[in-house]
Amino acid sequence: MWDGDGVGRAGGADEAGRIGGPDEAGGEAIGVLVVDDDFRVARVHRAYVDRVDSFRVVGVAGSGEQALSAVDELRPDLVLLDLYLPDVFGLDVIPRLRTAGHDCDVMVVSAAREADAVRGAVRHGVVDYLLKPFDFEDLRGRLERYAVQRGMLRDTVVRGQADVDRVLAGAAMPVPPSAPSRLRRLPKGMSAETAGLVERTLREAEGSLSASECARLTGVSRVSARRYLEYFHTVGAAEVSLRYGATGRPERRYRFVVPGRRGVVSGRGRA
């Protein structure tokens, strides 16, 4: 809803029927502030974000000044920032956020195609730049990539230059043409970066992993982890076993195998 200052707050159940709070993987959801001067566009972007696991919209702002006030009050983790705002150019909001001591990440979502705007966004350290108009799958892939990178930055222990390089490259690292076809020809809505992260985690695991364990190790949601694990099972890169507990449905556990060679385990696992 909108308060008297024009700053939308997402409290309680949101428009998608979800309630803000911990995500399905048991961790805290990533809070997002949507900034756009067109309330109809902002409503669409809010609906998009709320459909992505592990993300929730904490507020909506329609101008640069409202965005600054909203960040002060709501403390989002990520700001989806339009550039063509009625009071200031969107990029001018970022240094004011930093001066005020806010370390929230910023993802530009704008129709601005000028090279100067893109270069300026890079200089200001934005995590991504998405051109309007875009659809849900475009934003979803970038949010999932951001979640992976965020998890890597949070959990990585730096033992040497290789660890630093891995974090800096992160989820933005392109998938080379030599990568397996299972990473280059993914179903719509799945990102090669996330698939590669899940595969590496599965390959390096001791034995098998559940979706919850994979989510904890990669930083993606449990639902997303299960989706990628099931994909690897479908293409023959993972085997599934069932672990039965005292009550409830059995737990599905996944183990990486060399595609086309069932029973041959790659990495540190055992056949």
ABEGO torsion letter per residue (X at the ends): XBBAAGBBBBBEBBAAGBBBEBBAAGBBBBBBBBBBABAAAAAAAAAAAAABBGBBBABBBABAAAAAAAAAAAGBABBBBBABBAABBAAAAAAAAAAAGBABBBBBBBABABAAAAAAAAAAGBABBBBOBBBAAAAAAAAAAAAAAAAAAAABBBABAAAAAAAAAEAABBBBAABBAAAABBBBGBBAAAAAAAAAAAAABBEBBBAAAAAAAAGBBAAAAAAAAAAAAAAGABBBBBBBBABEBBBBBBBBBBBGBBGBBBEABBX
